[in-house]
Amino acid sequence: MDFTNKTAISTGAASGMGLLFSENFASLGGDVVMSDVNEAVLNEKVAAINAKGCGRAIGVVCDVRDYSQVCAARDRAVAEFGRIDVMANFAGGTAVRMCKVDRVKYPEFPDVPIDVYDWGIDVNLKGPFYFAHAVLKQMREQESGLIINIGSITGAEGADYGMDYSTSKAGLMFGLTKSIAQFGAKYGIRCVCISPGPVLTRPAMANMKTMLGRAAEPQEIIDLCLFIASEKGQFINGENIMIDGGRNAMKRS
Ligand SMILES: NC(=O)c1ccc[n+]([C@@H]2O[C@H](COP(=O)([O-])OP(=O)(O)OC[C@H]3O[C@@H](n4cnc5c(N)ncnc54)[C@H](O)[C@@H]3O)[C@@H](O)[C@H]2O)c1
C-alpha cells in the first residue's frame, strides 16, 4: 500500500488505535493530521513520526465536541496539505470508564449523573457527526474522500450501564455511515464503519469473550482501515464491518 500524496485526519491520535493508524499511514508515505485533547502526548507522538522521515505529521489540539475546533482542524489540514483523503474518527470510549465513575456510588444507569452520559454521546456520536459536516465540504470540492467511523460490538449488543456508548456506536454503525455514503456517492466520497470486538489497547479487553478465544491486536483493526483506504478497497462503501473474532455470531445461550 502506498499513501504518498494522500492526507488523513485522525481523531484520538494521541493513543491507541488513532495513534497506530497515524503511524501506519505515515510509514506508508501519507501525511497525517493528528488531533486529540491530550496536547503533551500528542506533540510527543507527532515528533516521533516526523523523526522517521516518511510521511509528514502535524498535531492539532481538538476537542471533537467543539464544532469550531473541528473546523479549525479541517482548515489546518487543507492549509498544510491541500486536501483530505481520509477522515478517521477514533476518538471515543465508554463515558463511565473515561470519566472514572464510581460504580459503588452510582450503581445503575439512572444513578449516574447525566453529564457523564452527555460526554459519551458528544464524543462518540456528535464528534464524528461534526467532523463529517466539516470535512464533507472539502471532500465535495475535491470530489473524493473516505470517512472511516469506528463503531463497536457494543453498538450491536447494547449495554445496560454504558448506555451512551452502545447508543452512540449504533448511531455511527447504522445511521451516520449509510447517510454519509448516500450523500457522498455523487461526489466520489465513501463512508465505512469498522466495528471491533475487544481490542488490546487495554489489557482488560482480554476478558471479553470472542468465538476465536482472544481479543484483537490493534494492528488487526488498523490493517482493515488501511485496506479500505487503499486502491484495493475502493468498492467498499456504506457498510458496517464487524471485526470481532466472531463475537457477533456467538450463540446467546
Ligand atoms: N479498545 C477496544 O477494545 C475497542 C473496541 C471497540 C471499539 N473501540 C473504539 O475504538 C476507538 C479507539 O479506541 P482505543 O482503545 O484505541 O482508545 P484510547 O482510549 O486508547 O484513545 C482514545 C483517545 O481519544 C482521545 N479523546 C478523548 N476525548 C476526546 C475528545 N473530546 N476529543 C478528542 N479526542 C479525545 C483521548 O485523549 C485518547 O487519546 C474508540 O472509538 C473506541 O470506542 C475500541
The ligand as an ORCA input file, in Angstrom:
! r2SCAN-3c Opt
* xyz 0 1
  N     -10.261     -0.928     22.636
  C     -11.326     -1.650     22.348
  O     -11.480     -2.790     22.791
  C     -12.376     -1.090     21.410
  C     -13.393     -1.942     20.961
  C     -14.360     -1.427     20.098
  C     -14.299     -0.107     19.694
  N     -13.300      0.698     20.159
  C     -13.293      2.093     19.700
  O     -12.075      2.368     19.060
  C     -11.728      3.739     19.249
  C     -10.304      3.837     19.766
  O     -10.201      3.071     20.950
  P      -8.818      2.961     21.752
  O      -8.976      1.851     22.722
  O      -7.706      2.949     20.798
  O      -8.880      4.353     22.548
  P      -7.881      5.084     23.547
  O      -8.611      5.253     24.852
  O      -6.524      4.470     23.570
  O      -7.736      6.522     22.831
  C      -8.789      7.428     22.793
  C      -8.177      8.798     22.503
  O      -9.259      9.737     22.366
  C      -8.849     10.947     22.974
  N     -10.013     11.749     23.348
  C     -10.808     11.619     24.434
  N     -11.746     12.577     24.441
  C     -11.551     13.328     23.335
  C     -12.201     14.463     22.802
  N     -13.249     15.022     23.427
  N     -11.743     14.983     21.644
  C     -10.672     14.428     21.019
  N     -10.006     13.351     21.475
  C     -10.446     12.810     22.636
  C      -8.037     10.521     24.189
  O      -7.185     11.571     24.650
  C      -7.268      9.329     23.631
  O      -6.022      9.724     23.096
  C     -12.775      4.308     20.197
  O     -13.759      4.994     19.449
  C     -13.369      3.092     20.850
  O     -14.697      3.293     21.264
  C     -12.341      0.235     20.994
*
